[in-house]
Amino acid sequence: MIFDIESGTPIIDVVVNDKKSETIKNVFLESKIDLTIPTVIVTDLDRAYPQIMDELFGDNLLHQPCLFHLQKLILKSYSKNCSIFEEFLKYRLLNIFYDHSYEIEWLTQRIEEEEKIQSNCSKKEYREWLKTKKEEFHQFCKKLKSTKTQQITRKYEEIVDNMLDLLSIIEEFPLEVQKRLKMIDKIFLKLTNFCDSEIIPKTNNIVENYFFRTLNMDWKKRMKTDVGFLNHLKLQSIRISGTLNEVKMTIIDVFCAIRLFCNYYG
């Protein structure tokens, strides 16, 4: 799905079988989009996109990687049960582009306490303490979110300062954090393109929101694979044929019958 940034109307709406470079290029070429005019394109962080877009648009392209997808990558790097210190590192990465000062302050105040608990208490006691603190942090973030209408994006100077601060101590971080920082540093100029103009979107949420409104999320997950798509078509075929209308039992009735059967013959 490709949208016109200014009007918000779809330009390309195509379903393809794969995300191979040639497939994506053919979608653009077959759409008859003018590749000779200055164009802004926001994509996720797939490594193939820069080369594909460069081959299509050349110097006419301004490519903005999506900050929303960058956040998702950062969040994915940490488990829900990560320590307070790891939570602190996660928010320092998130803080590069968006203001998370309050979350970092809250976490900073509890890092020393976590170190003492880990040194002086049993693993069970630490797990209980961590569970309590993570719930407190969750409630803190929830309350914080309710006071903001949207995430506050940092100014370019702040983004640069945050990035330089993290890079200056990169060796102190775990390898996973180092890897993520190096990835951000590699595409930093593209990630900050949105700072040059209010017209340039920093995320491709207009596309994500389009699918969220028009396609049930369960369907979206189901249709990510050929098998899921074929199963969906088979189910739709059964529904259209009216076969299910002849079934008198509900799914609850079926489960109850199975349970009675198991109890009787078990």
C-alpha positions in Angstrom: 0.0 0.0 0.0 1.4 3.4 -1.1 -0.2 6.6 0.0 0.0 10.2 -1.2 1.5 12.0 1.8 -0.4 15.3 1.3 -3.9 14.0 0.4 -3.8 10.7 2.3 -5.3 8.8 -0.6 -3.9 5.4 -1.8 -1.8 5.4 -5.0 -0.9 1.7 -5.1 -3.0 -1.0 -3.4 -1.5 -4.4 -4.5 -1.2 -7.8 -2.8 2.0 -9.7 -3.8 3.3 -13.1 -2.9 6.7 -12.0 -1.7 8.9 -9.0 -0.8 11.7 -9.8 -3.3 13.4 -6.8 -4.8 12.2 -7.5 -8.3 8.6 -7.9 -7.1 8.7 -4.6 -5.3 10.3 -2.8 -8.2 7.7 -4.2 -10.6 4.9 -3.0 -8.4 6.2 0.6 -8.7 6.9 0.3 -12.4 3.5 -1.2 -13.2 1.8 1.6 -11.2 3.1 4.2 -13.7 4.3 6.5 -10.9 6.5 9.3 -12.2 9.9 8.3 -10.9 11.5 11.6 -12.2 9.9 14.0 -9.6 11.2 14.5 -6.0 9.6 11.8 -3.9 9.5 11.1 -0.1 9.0 7.4 0.8 8.7 6.1 4.4 9.4 2.4 4.8 10.1 -0.1 7.6 13.7 -1.0 8.3 14.0 -3.9 5.8 17.6 -3.8 4.6 16.5 -4.3 0.9 14.5 -1.0 0.6 17.4 1.5 0.3 18.9 -0.2 -2.7 15.5 -0.8 -4.3 14.3 2.8 -3.9 17.7 4.1 -5.1 17.5 2.1 -8.3 14.0 3.3 -8.9 14.2 7.0 -8.0 17.9 7.8 -8.0 18.6 11.3 -6.8 14.9 12.1 -6.7 14.3 10.1 -3.6 14.2 11.1 0.1 14.0 7.9 2.1 12.7 8.1 5.7 12.9 4.8 7.7 9.9 4.5 10.0 10.6 5.4 13.7 7.7 3.3 14.8 9.3 0.2 13.4 12.6 1.2 15.0 10.9 1.4 18.3 9.3 -2.1 17.7 12.8 -3.5 17.0 14.2 -2.0 20.2 11.3 -3.3 22.3 11.7 -6.8 20.7 15.3 -6.9 21.9 14.1 -7.2 25.5 11.9 -9.7 27.2 9.0 -8.8 29.5 10.9 -10.2 32.4 14.0 -8.2 31.8 15.7 -6.5 34.8 15.3 -2.9 35.8 18.7 -2.1 34.5 17.9 -3.7 31.1 14.6 -1.7 31.1 16.7 1.4 31.7 18.9 0.6 28.7 15.9 0.0 26.6 14.4 3.4 27.4 17.8 5.1 26.7 17.6 3.7 23.2 13.9 4.8 22.9 14.9 8.2 24.2 17.1 9.0 21.2 14.2 10.1 19.1 11.3 10.4 21.6 11.3 12.1 25.0 11.3 9.4 27.7 12.9 11.5 30.4 10.3 10.6 33.1 10.6 6.9 32.5 14.4 7.0 32.6 14.3 9.1 35.9 12.0 6.5 37.5 14.2 3.6 36.5 17.4 5.3 37.5 16.1 5.7 41.0 15.7 1.9 41.3 18.8 0.6 39.7 20.9 0.8 42.9 18.1 -0.9 44.9 18.1 -3.7 42.3 21.8 -4.2 42.7 21.4 -4.5 46.5 18.5 -7.0 46.2 20.5 -9.1 43.7 23.6 -9.2 46.0 21.8 -9.8 49.4 18.7 -11.7 48.6 17.7 -15.1 47.1 16.7 -15.5 43.5 13.1 -16.0 44.6 13.1 -12.8 46.6 14.6 -10.9 43.7 12.0 -12.3 41.3 9.2 -11.2 43.7 10.8 -7.7 44.0 11.2 -7.4 40.3 7.6 -8.4 39.6 6.4 -5.8 42.0 8.6 -3.0 40.6 7.7 -3.9 37.0 4.0 -3.6 37.9 4.7 -0.3 39.5 6.6 0.9 36.4 3.7 -0.3 34.2 1.3 1.7 36.2 3.6 4.7 36.1 3.9 4.5 32.3 0.1 4.0 32.0 -0.5 7.2 34.0 2.1 9.1 32.1 0.6 8.1 28.8 -2.8 9.3 29.9 -1.4 12.8 30.4 0.1 13.0 26.8 -1.9 13.2 23.6 1.1 11.9 21.6 4.7 11.0 22.0 7.0 14.1 22.1 9.5 13.9 19.3 12.9 15.4 20.1 14.5 18.2 18.1 17.4 17.4 15.8 20.0 18.8 18.2 18.7 16.7 21.1 18.7 13.6 18.9 22.3 14.1 17.9 23.3 14.7 21.5 21.6 11.6 22.8 23.1 9.5 20.0 26.6 10.8 20.7 26.3 10.3 24.4 25.4 6.6 23.8 28.1 6.0 21.2 30.7 7.5 23.6 30.0 4.7 26.1 29.0 2.0 23.6 31.6 -0.5 24.9 29.8 -0.5 28.3 26.6 -1.9 26.9 25.7 -5.5 26.3 26.3 -6.8 22.8 22.7 -6.6 21.8 22.5 -2.9 22.7 25.8 -2.3 20.9 24.4 -4.0 17.8 21.2 -1.9 17.8 23.2 1.3 18.4 25.5 0.6 15.4 22.4 -0.1 13.2 20.9 3.2 14.2 24.2 5.0 13.6 24.6 3.5 10.2 21.3 4.9 8.9 21.2 8.0 11.2 21.1 10.5 8.4 18.1 8.8 6.9 16.4 8.4 10.3 16.6 12.2 10.9 15.3 13.3 7.4 12.0 14.2 9.0 13.7 16.9 11.0 14.2 18.9 7.8 10.5 19.5 7.1 7.2 19.1 8.8 5.9 17.6 5.5 8.1 14.5 5.9 6.4 11.8 8.0 8.6 10.1 10.6 6.5 6.9 10.5 4.4 5.0 8.0 1.5 4.8 10.5 -0.9 6.1 7.8 -0.4 2.7 6.1 -0.5 0.7 9.4 -3.7 2.5 10.4 -5.3 1.9 7.0 -4.9 -1.9 7.5 -6.0 -1.7 11.1 -9.2 0.0 10.1 -10.0 -2.1 7.0 -8.6 -5.5 7.9 -9.3 -7.5 11.1 -6.0 -8.2 12.8 -6.7 -11.9 13.1 -7.2 -12.0 9.3 -4.0 -10.0 8.7 -2.0 -12.6 10.7 -3.8 -15.4 9.0 -3.0 -14.2 5.5 0.7 -13.7 6.1 1.4 -17.2 4.7 0.1 -19.1 1.7 -1.3 -21.9 3.9 -3.2 -19.4 6.1 -4.6 -17.7 3.0 -5.7 -21.0 1.4 -7.3 -22.1 4.7 -9.2 -18.8 4.8 -10.5 -19.3 1.3 -11.6 -22.9 2.1 -13.5 -21.6 5.2 -15.1 -18.8 3.2 -16.2 -21.4 0.6 -17.8 -23.6 3.3 -19.7 -20.6 4.6 -20.9 -19.5 1.2 -22.1 -23.0 0.3 -24.3 -23.0 3.4 -22.8 -26.2 4.8 -22.4 -24.7 8.2 -26.1 -23.8 8.3 -26.9 -27.5 8.6 -24.8 -27.9 11.8 -27.1 -27.7 14.8 -24.4 -28.0 17.5 -22.5 -25.0 18.7 -18.8 -25.2 19.4 -19.6 -25.2 23.1 -21.9 -28.2 22.6 -19.1 -30.0 20.8 -16.6 -29.4 23.6 -19.2 -30.6 26.2 -19.9 -33.7 24.1 -16.1 -34.5 23.9 -15.8 -34.0 27.7 -18.7 -36.3 28.4 -17.2 -38.9 26.1 -13.8 -38.7 27.7 -15.2 -38.9 31.2 -17.4 -41.9 30.3 -14.7 -43.9 28.5 -11.7 -42.5 30.4 
